[in-house]
């Protein structure tokens, strides 16, 4: 039986592990968290920090693994490349891609080089004087350059708040660098790419919707809809510049998600991820277009070949005229006392997957709020029209009830119906 080592242990990576097992692979999970979700069904698992590259390389040699693949975690992409290089195994991540897509400062550098509009801002290090950008006024968004999922991010409204927030954000950065940007209160979208043999394909374009109910914390996604209402604008104005960037980075294979803000028909790039995503647009692609990124990447880890020869024929970012939606269920802090209605939603004919992250008895900690750690579940549905999507959003909102031990509602905010005029 072939052996693969998967790096990472979060619930999103657990889906990749289950796919690997379904393909008949002996699946080894490495992650520093004891009992992490991805280890639950793994053939073997080890509690090792993935940044301990020497230790993981030694373990891989001892176990005679045939392949290595990164899970759903930005910070593990760089050690994934280092481990594969040491073991002489296929890896889709190039050295330049690590620089461009694994930190916010690297991404801004390449955006500037290739004339891709990003968000105005400055960098501050541990030894920097804490100064405000001269060309941007409050509110400002503070971000560690090398963390994801909203960790360490905060909106600032005045000088005192700004100074304290920079100091806090620096604690979450391994590099010791934070990015200070204009806070963008506007539409949000994402582009998901597949690379095969040096050709970049747009595989999905979505509009993202975030909650604003958590004060100055980073806005967390509560839903996404496909295709984006900005599809034509993106393909016309941003995609050609990104293609030049991809060429310059010498990317041949892999999957990449980039998030953007849209304001007055200007698209601002802001957050890349060169790996499978928490949003997981690939679930919708597998349902509608008939190819599975998880299986493709697992095969690639052994062969160095991503996807079949008919991939380009199947790939369609317009989703064959269908509409897809992901509902993110965010919870307030507390212990989950009861969950009702999720089974009915999961069994609905329009729902093709539900990724549930918590069970009754689990707790959402106060310091998880404003990050993706507060996500209870993501519900994936496909419909023929936005009108039908809206009906399902309302119906599922009425069905799902999550309460704490005192009977209080724990759902933070439910995705609102979409304006059908935007998606003609």
C-alpha positions in Angstrom: 0.0 0.0 0.0 1.3 3.5 -0.9 2.1 5.8 2.0 1.4 9.5 2.1 2.2 12.0 4.8 -0.2 14.9 5.2 0.9 18.0 7.1 -1.7 19.7 9.3 -4.5 18.6 11.7 -7.5 21.0 11.4 -11.0 19.9 10.5 -10.6 21.1 6.9 -7.5 18.9 6.5 -9.5 16.0 7.9 -11.6 16.0 4.7 -8.3 15.6 2.7 -7.4 12.7 5.0 -10.7 11.0 4.4 -10.3 11.4 0.7 -6.9 9.9 0.9 -8.2 6.9 2.8 -11.0 6.5 0.3 -8.3 6.2 -2.4 -6.7 3.3 -0.6 -3.7 5.2 0.7 -1.9 4.6 4.0 -2.4 8.1 5.4 0.0 9.5 8.0 -0.9 12.8 9.6 1.7 15.0 11.2 0.6 18.0 13.4 1.7 19.3 16.8 -1.8 19.1 18.3 -2.5 15.9 20.2 -5.9 14.4 19.0 -6.4 17.1 16.3 -9.4 16.4 14.0 -7.3 15.2 10.9 -5.8 12.5 13.1 -9.1 10.9 14.0 -9.3 8.5 11.1 -5.6 8.5 9.9 -3.8 5.3 9.5 -1.0 6.7 11.7 -0.4 10.1 13.3 2.4 11.9 15.1 2.5 14.9 17.4 5.3 16.9 15.8 5.5 20.6 14.9 5.6 20.8 11.1 8.3 23.5 11.4 10.7 20.9 12.8 11.7 19.9 9.3 14.7 17.8 10.3 12.5 15.6 12.6 9.8 15.2 9.9 12.2 14.3 7.2 13.8 11.7 9.5 10.3 10.3 10.3 9.4 10.2 6.6 12.5 8.2 5.8 12.0 5.8 8.7 8.4 5.2 7.6 9.4 5.0 3.9 6.6 7.4 2.8 6.1 7.7 -1.0 4.5 11.2 -1.0 4.0 14.3 1.1 1.2 16.9 0.9 0.3 20.1 2.8 -3.2 20.4 4.3 -5.4 23.4 4.6 -2.9 25.8 6.4 -1.0 28.7 4.9 1.8 28.6 7.4 2.7 25.0 6.5 3.2 25.7 2.8 6.9 26.8 3.3 7.9 23.7 5.4 6.0 21.5 3.0 8.3 22.7 0.2 11.4 22.2 2.3 10.4 18.7 3.4 9.6 17.6 -0.2 13.0 19.0 -1.4 14.9 17.1 1.2 13.0 13.9 0.3 13.2 14.5 -3.5 9.4 14.2 -3.8 7.0 16.1 -6.0 6.0 19.5 -4.7 3.9 22.1 -6.6 5.3 25.1 -4.6 8.2 27.0 -6.2 10.6 29.0 -4.2 9.3 32.3 -5.6 5.7 31.2 -4.9 6.6 30.8 -1.2 7.9 34.4 -1.2 4.8 35.7 -3.1 1.9 33.8 -1.5 3.0 32.8 2.0 3.3 36.3 3.5 1.4 39.5 3.0 4.5 41.5 2.6 5.8 39.2 -0.1 2.5 39.4 -1.9 2.4 43.2 -1.8 6.0 43.3 -3.3 4.9 41.2 -6.3 1.7 43.1 -6.7 3.7 46.2 -7.1 6.1 44.6 -9.5 3.3 43.4 -11.8 1.0 46.4 -11.5 -1.7 44.6 -9.6 -3.7 47.0 -7.4 -3.4 46.2 -3.7 -4.5 48.0 -0.6 -2.6 51.2 0.4 -0.5 50.7 3.6 2.8 50.4 5.4 4.9 47.8 7.3 6.0 48.0 10.9 8.6 45.8 12.6 9.3 45.1 16.3 12.0 47.8 16.3 10.0 50.3 14.2 8.5 53.5 15.5 4.7 53.1 15.5 3.7 55.7 13.0 0.5 56.0 11.0 0.5 55.8 7.2 0.7 59.4 5.8 -1.7 58.8 2.9 -4.4 56.8 4.7 -6.7 57.9 7.5 -8.6 55.9 10.1 -10.1 53.4 10.3 -7.1 51.1 9.7 -6.7 47.4 9.5 -3.7 45.8 11.4 -2.5 42.4 10.2 0.5 40.2 11.1 2.1 39.5 7.7 2.4 35.8 8.2 -0.8 34.6 9.9 -4.2 33.7 8.5 -7.8 33.0 9.5 -8.1 36.5 11.1 -5.6 35.7 13.8 -4.0 38.9 15.2 -6.0 41.2 13.0 -7.9 44.2 14.2 -9.7 47.4 13.0 -8.3 50.6 14.6 -10.1 53.9 15.0 -7.7 56.3 16.8 -4.1 56.8 17.8 -4.2 55.0 21.2 -6.0 52.0 19.8 -3.6 51.9 16.8 -0.5 51.8 19.0 -1.8 49.0 21.3 -3.1 47.0 18.3 0.2 47.1 16.5 2.0 45.8 19.6 -0.6 43.0 20.0 -0.4 42.0 16.3 3.4 41.8 16.4 3.0 38.9 18.9 1.3 36.8 16.3 4.0 37.3 13.6 6.9 34.9 13.4 8.7 37.5 11.2 7.9 40.2 13.7 6.3 42.4 11.0 2.7 43.8 10.7 0.9 45.3 7.8 -1.1 48.5 8.3 -3.7 49.1 5.6 -6.7 51.1 4.8 -9.8 49.4 6.2 -11.9 48.4 3.2 -15.6 48.6 3.9 -16.9 47.4 0.5 -17.6 44.4 -1.6 -15.4 41.3 -1.2 -14.7 38.6 -3.8 -12.3 35.7 -4.4 -10.6 34.0 -7.4 -9.6 30.3 -7.3 -7.1 29.1 -9.8 -5.9 25.7 -11.0 -2.4 25.4 -12.5 -1.7 22.5 -14.8 1.5 22.1 -16.8 2.2 25.8 -16.6 -1.3 27.0 -17.7 -3.4 29.0 -15.2 -7.1 28.3 -15.2 -9.7 30.3 -13.4 -11.8 27.6 -11.7 -14.1 29.6 -9.5 -15.0 33.2 -8.8 -17.1 34.1 -5.8 -18.6 37.0 -3.8 -17.8 36.8 -0.1 -20.0 38.2 2.7 -18.7 38.9 6.2 -20.1 39.7 9.6 -19.6 43.2 11.1 -21.1 42.2 14.4 -17.9 41.6 16.3 -16.7 45.1 17.0 -13.1 45.8 15.9 -12.2 42.2 15.2 -11.4 41.1 11.7 -14.6 40.5 9.7 -15.2 36.7 9.3 -16.9 35.2 6.3 -20.6 34.1 6.7 -21.2 33.1 3.1 -20.1 33.0 -0.5 -21.9 32.8 -3.8 -20.7 31.6 -7.2 -20.1 32.9 -9.8 -19.2 36.4 -8.7 -21.2 39.4 -9.9 -17.8 40.9 -10.8 -16.8 38.0 -13.0 -16.6 40.1 -16.2 -14.7 43.0 -14.6 -12.2 40.6 -13.0 -11.5 38.6 -16.2 -11.1 41.8 -18.2 -8.9 43.8 -15.8 -7.1 41.6 -13.2 -6.7 38.1 -14.7 -4.2 39.2 -17.5 -1.9 40.8 -14.9 -2.1 37.8 -12.7 -1.2 35.6 -15.6 2.0 37.6 -16.0 2.7 37.2 -12.3 2.2 33.5 -12.5 4.6 33.2 -15.4 7.2 35.2 -13.6 6.9 32.9 -10.5 7.3 29.9 -12.8 4.2 28.2 -11.4 3.5 24.9 -13.2 1.0 23.1 -11.0 -1.1 23.7 -7.9 -4.2 25.5 -6.6 -4.3 29.1 -5.5 -7.0 31.4 -4.0 -6.7 35.2 -3.9 -9.2 37.5 -2.1 -10.0 40.9 -3.4 -12.0 44.0 -2.3 -14.0 45.8 -5.0 -14.7 49.6 -4.6 -16.0 51.8 -7.5 -15.1 49.1 -10.0 -11.5 49.0 -8.8 -10.4 45.5 -7.6 -7.8 45.4 -4.8 -5.9 42.2 -4.1 -5.2 41.4 -0.5 -4.9 37.7 0.6 -3.4 34.8 -1.3 -3.4 31.1 -0.3 -1.4 28.6 -2.3 -3.2 25.5 -1.1 -6.7 24.0 -0.5 -9.0 26.5 1.1 -11.2 26.6 4.2 -14.0 28.0 2.0 -13.3 24.9 -0.3 -14.7 26.0 -3.6 -13.4 22.7 -4.9 -16.5 21.0 -3.3 -18.7 23.0 -5.7 -16.4 22.3 -8.6 -16.4 18.5 -7.9 -20.2 18.6 -7.8 -20.8 20.7 -10.9 -17.7 20.3 -13.1 -16.7 16.8 -12.2 -13.1 17.1 -11.0 -11.9 16.8 -7.5 -8.9 19.0 -6.4 -8.3 16.8 -3.4 -7.9 13.7 -5.5 -5.9 15.6 -8.0 -3.4 16.9 -5.4 -3.1 13.5 -3.8 -2.3 11.9 -7.2 0.2 14.7 -7.9 2.0 14.0 -4.6 3.0 10.6 -6.1 3.3 11.4 -9.8 4.0 15.1 -10.3 1.1 15.2 -12.7 -2.0 17.3 -11.7 -5.3 16.2 -13.2 -6.3 14.4 -16.4 -5.9 15.5 -20.0 -9.5 16.5 -20.2 -9.2 18.9 -17.3 -9.5 22.1 -19.5 -12.7 20.8 -21.0 -14.3 20.2 -17.6 -13.1 23.5 -16.0 -15.8 26.2 -16.1 -15.7 29.1 -13.7 -19.3 29.9 -14.8 -20.4 26.6 -13.3 -22.4 25.5 -16.3 -25.0 28.1 -15.6 -25.6 26.8 -12.0 -25.4 28.9 -8.8 -23.5 27.7 -5.8 -23.5 29.0 -2.3 -21.5 28.2 0.9 -23.2 29.2 4.2 -20.7 29.7 7.0 -22.3 29.2 10.5 -20.4 31.3 13.1 -21.0 30.8 16.8 -20.8 33.2 19.8 -18.6 32.1 22.7 -19.9 29.4 25.0 -20.5 25.6 25.3 -22.8 24.0 22.8 -25.8 22.5 24.6 -27.9 21.4 21.6 -27.9 21.2 17.8 -31.1 20.8 15.9 -31.9 20.8 12.2 -28.5 20.0 10.8 -29.4 16.5 9.7 -32.3 17.8 7.7 -30.1 20.4 6.0 -27.5 17.7 5.2 -30.1 15.5 3.7 -31.6 18.2 1.4 -31.3 17.4 -2.3 -29.6 20.7 -3.0 -26.9 20.2 -0.4 -23.9 18.2 -1.5 -21.6 18.6 1.6 -21.6 19.8 5.2 -18.4 20.3 7.0 -19.2 20.3 10.7 -16.4 21.4 13.1 -18.0 21.2 16.5 -20.3 18.8 18.4 -22.5 19.1 21.5 -20.3 19.7 24.5 -17.6 21.5 22.6 -16.9 25.1 23.5 -16.1 28.2 21.5 -13.6 30.3 23.4 -13.9 34.1 23.7 -10.5 34.7 22.1 -11.6 32.7 19.0 -14.1 35.4 18.1 -13.0 37.3 15.0 -11.2 34.3 13.6 -12.2 31.2 11.6 -11.9 29.2 14.8 -15.5 30.2 15.6 -16.9 28.5 12.5 -19.3 25.7 13.5 -20.0 24.4 10.0 -20.0 25.3 6.3 -23.0 24.2 4.2 -22.5 23.7 0.5 -25.4 23.9 -1.9 -26.1 24.2 -5.6 -29.2 25.6 -7.3 -30.5 26.7 -10.7 -31.0 30.4 -9.8 -30.2 33.0 -7.2 -33.9 33.0 -6.3 -33.6 29.3 -5.4 -30.4 30.0 -3.4 -32.3 32.7 -1.4 -35.1 30.3 -0.6 -32.6 27.8 0.7 -30.8 30.4 2.8 -34.1 31.3 4.4 -35.2 27.8 4.9 -32.0 26.5 6.4 -31.8 29.6 8.7 -35.2 28.6 10.1 -34.2 24.9 10.4 -30.8 25.2 12.2 -30.9 25.8 15.9 -27.8 25.8 18.1 -28.2 26.7 21.8 -25.9 26.8 24.8 -26.6 25.1 28.1 -28.9 27.9 29.1 -31.0 27.6 25.9 -29.5 30.8 24.4 -29.1 31.1 20.7 -25.4 30.7 19.8 -25.5 31.5 16.0 -23.9 34.9 15.6 -25.4 36.0 12.2 -27.1 34.2 9.3 -26.4 35.0 5.7 -29.0 37.3 4.2 -30.8 36.8 0.8 -28.9 38.1 -2.2 -30.0 40.8 -4.6 -31.1 38.8 -7.6 -30.5 41.8 -9.9 -26.8 41.5 -9.3 -26.7 37.9 -10.7 -28.6 38.0 -13.9 
